């Protein structure tokens, strides 16, 4: 009985790691529309191998930038989000355009998928964060990750934005220290 239970648990855990996933991706500004995107076992296996090649937290962030871009590229093969361009104005009236709410929500979901599957070894996913215009109005949002250290009292120094809003669909996300991003760092789009 114990052996069969262990075999079942081993099989179940391995299928969870290698199963395909479907995830909603927001578009249309403020997440007014969502499209279910299916990521195949092969695609997720590629992502897993890429992330597992990271040798430390800094390397994992570099890999994450690429992986998030790839996940959006695959989403673009299945939906109009392929038309999304960096910022809010370059995509005009194209269907599938995304604002920072769409990106911060969807990127957080993508990061959560990676975290749930055990693909992140040096980071954990946090809630999206705003940055404020003149300290008053939330002018931009981004997904956020936190580096896992023995002493996570470093505050913003160990936190980073994963901001896919700055780039065209499928390009690597911009990853910056949260504190710098809150001061306005990032590409000018």
C-alpha positions as CSV (number, residue, x, y, z in Angstrom):
1,X,0.0,0.0,0.0
2,X,2.8,2.4,0.9
3,X,4.6,1.7,-2.2
4,X,1.6,2.3,-4.5
5,X,0.9,5.5,-2.6
6,X,4.4,6.7,-3.2
7,X,4.3,5.7,-6.8
8,X,1.0,7.6,-7.3
9,X,2.5,10.7,-5.6
10,X,5.6,10.5,-7.7
11,X,3.5,10.2,-10.9
12,X,1.2,13.0,-9.9
13,X,4.0,15.4,-9.0
14,X,5.8,14.6,-12.3
15,X,2.7,15.2,-14.4
16,X,2.1,18.5,-12.6
17,X,5.6,19.7,-13.5
18,X,5.4,18.5,-17.2
19,X,1.6,19.1,-17.9
20,X,0.5,21.8,-20.2
21,X,-1.0,25.0,-18.7
22,X,-3.6,27.5,-19.7
23,X,-3.4,31.0,-18.4
24,X,-5.5,34.1,-19.0
25,X,-3.6,37.1,-20.5
26,X,-5.1,40.5,-20.2
27,X,-5.5,43.1,-23.0
28,X,-7.7,46.0,-24.1
29,X,-6.4,48.3,-21.3
30,X,-7.2,47.8,-17.6
31,X,-7.7,44.0,-18.2
32,X,-11.1,44.6,-19.8
33,X,-10.5,41.6,-22.0
34,X,-8.7,38.3,-21.4
35,X,-7.7,35.4,-23.6
36,X,-6.8,32.0,-22.5
37,X,-3.3,31.0,-23.7
38,X,-2.2,27.4,-23.7
39,X,1.4,26.6,-23.0
40,X,2.4,23.2,-24.1
41,X,4.5,20.7,-22.2
42,X,7.4,21.2,-24.7
43,X,7.2,25.0,-24.3
44,X,7.2,24.8,-20.5
45,X,10.0,22.3,-20.6
46,X,12.1,24.7,-22.7
47,X,11.4,27.4,-20.1
48,X,12.3,25.1,-17.2
49,X,15.6,24.2,-18.8
50,X,16.4,27.8,-19.5
51,X,15.7,28.9,-15.9
52,X,17.5,25.9,-14.4
53,X,20.6,26.9,-16.3
54,X,20.9,30.0,-14.0
55,X,23.7,29.9,-11.6
56,X,22.6,32.6,-9.2
57,X,19.9,35.2,-8.6
58,X,21.3,37.8,-11.0
59,X,21.5,35.1,-13.7
60,X,18.0,34.0,-13.0
61,X,16.8,37.6,-13.5
62,X,18.5,37.7,-16.9
63,X,16.9,34.4,-17.8
64,X,13.5,35.6,-16.5
65,X,13.6,38.6,-18.8
66,X,14.1,36.3,-21.8
67,X,11.5,33.8,-20.6
68,X,8.8,36.4,-20.0
69,X,9.4,37.7,-23.6
70,X,9.1,34.1,-24.9
71,X,5.9,33.4,-23.0
72,X,4.4,36.6,-24.5
73,X,5.7,35.6,-28.0
74,X,3.9,32.3,-27.7
75,X,0.8,34.2,-26.4
76,X,1.0,36.3,-29.5
77,X,0.9,33.2,-31.7
78,X,-2.5,32.4,-30.3
79,X,-4.0,35.9,-29.9
80,X,-4.1,39.6,-30.9
81,X,-1.6,40.4,-28.1
82,X,1.0,40.0,-30.9
83,X,0.1,43.5,-31.9
84,X,1.1,45.1,-28.6
85,X,4.0,47.6,-28.8
86,X,6.0,49.1,-26.0
87,X,4.2,51.9,-24.0
88,X,0.7,53.0,-24.7
89,X,0.9,54.8,-28.0
90,X,2.9,52.9,-30.6
91,X,0.2,50.3,-31.2
92,X,-2.5,52.8,-32.1
93,X,-5.9,51.1,-32.4
94,X,-4.6,47.6,-33.0
95,X,-6.6,44.8,-31.3
96,X,-4.7,43.1,-28.5
97,X,-2.9,46.3,-27.3
98,X,-1.9,46.3,-23.6
99,X,-1.4,49.0,-21.0
100,X,0.6,48.6,-17.8
101,X,-2.4,47.2,-15.9
102,X,-2.7,44.4,-18.5
103,X,1.1,43.8,-18.4
104,X,1.5,43.9,-14.6
105,X,-1.4,41.5,-14.1
106,X,-0.4,39.1,-16.9
107,X,3.3,39.1,-16.1
108,X,2.4,38.5,-12.4
109,X,0.3,35.5,-13.6
110,X,3.2,34.2,-15.8
111,X,5.7,34.6,-12.9
112,X,3.2,32.8,-10.6
113,X,3.0,29.9,-13.0
114,X,6.8,29.6,-13.0
115,X,6.9,29.8,-9.2
116,X,4.1,27.3,-8.8
117,X,6.0,24.8,-11.0
118,X,9.2,25.3,-9.0
119,X,11.1,27.0,-11.8
120,X,12.2,30.0,-9.7
121,X,15.0,29.1,-7.3
122,X,16.2,32.5,-6.2
123,X,13.1,34.6,-6.4
124,X,9.5,34.7,-5.2
125,X,6.6,36.6,-6.8
126,X,5.0,39.6,-5.1
127,X,1.9,41.6,-5.8
128,X,2.2,44.3,-8.6
129,X,3.5,47.7,-7.5
130,X,2.6,51.2,-8.6
131,X,4.9,54.2,-9.1
132,X,3.4,57.6,-8.6
133,X,3.5,60.8,-10.6
134,X,4.5,63.6,-8.3
135,X,3.9,61.3,-5.4
136,X,0.1,61.6,-5.9
137,X,-1.3,59.5,-8.8
138,X,-0.4,55.9,-9.6
139,X,1.0,56.5,-13.1
140,X,2.5,53.0,-13.9
141,X,2.3,49.5,-12.5
142,X,4.6,46.5,-12.8
143,X,5.0,42.9,-11.7
144,X,7.5,42.5,-8.8
145,X,9.8,39.7,-7.7
146,X,11.9,39.5,-4.5
147,X,15.2,37.8,-4.3
148,X,15.3,35.0,-1.7
149,X,18.1,35.5,0.7
150,X,18.9,34.2,4.1
151,X,18.0,37.6,5.5
152,X,15.2,39.2,3.5
153,X,15.3,42.4,5.5
154,X,17.0,44.3,2.6
155,X,13.7,45.8,1.6
156,X,13.6,47.3,-1.9
157,X,17.2,46.3,-2.5
158,X,16.1,42.7,-2.9
159,X,13.0,43.6,-5.0
160,X,12.9,44.0,-8.7
161,X,10.2,44.9,-11.3
162,X,9.6,42.7,-14.2
163,X,8.2,45.2,-16.6
164,X,7.0,43.9,-20.0
165,X,5.1,47.1,-20.8
166,X,8.2,48.9,-22.0
167,X,8.8,46.5,-24.9
168,X,7.1,45.2,-28.0
169,X,5.4,41.8,-27.7
170,X,7.8,39.0,-27.4
171,X,10.9,41.0,-26.5
172,X,12.7,40.4,-23.2
173,X,11.1,42.2,-20.2
174,X,12.9,45.0,-18.5
175,X,14.1,44.0,-15.0
176,X,15.2,46.8,-12.7
177,X,15.6,47.3,-8.9
178,X,12.2,48.3,-7.6
179,X,13.6,51.4,-5.9
180,X,15.2,52.7,-9.1
181,X,12.0,52.0,-11.1
182,X,9.9,53.9,-8.5
183,X,12.1,56.9,-9.2
184,X,11.3,56.7,-12.9
185,X,14.0,54.3,-14.3
186,X,13.3,52.4,-17.4
187,X,13.2,53.0,-21.2
188,X,11.5,56.1,-22.4
189,X,8.5,55.0,-24.4
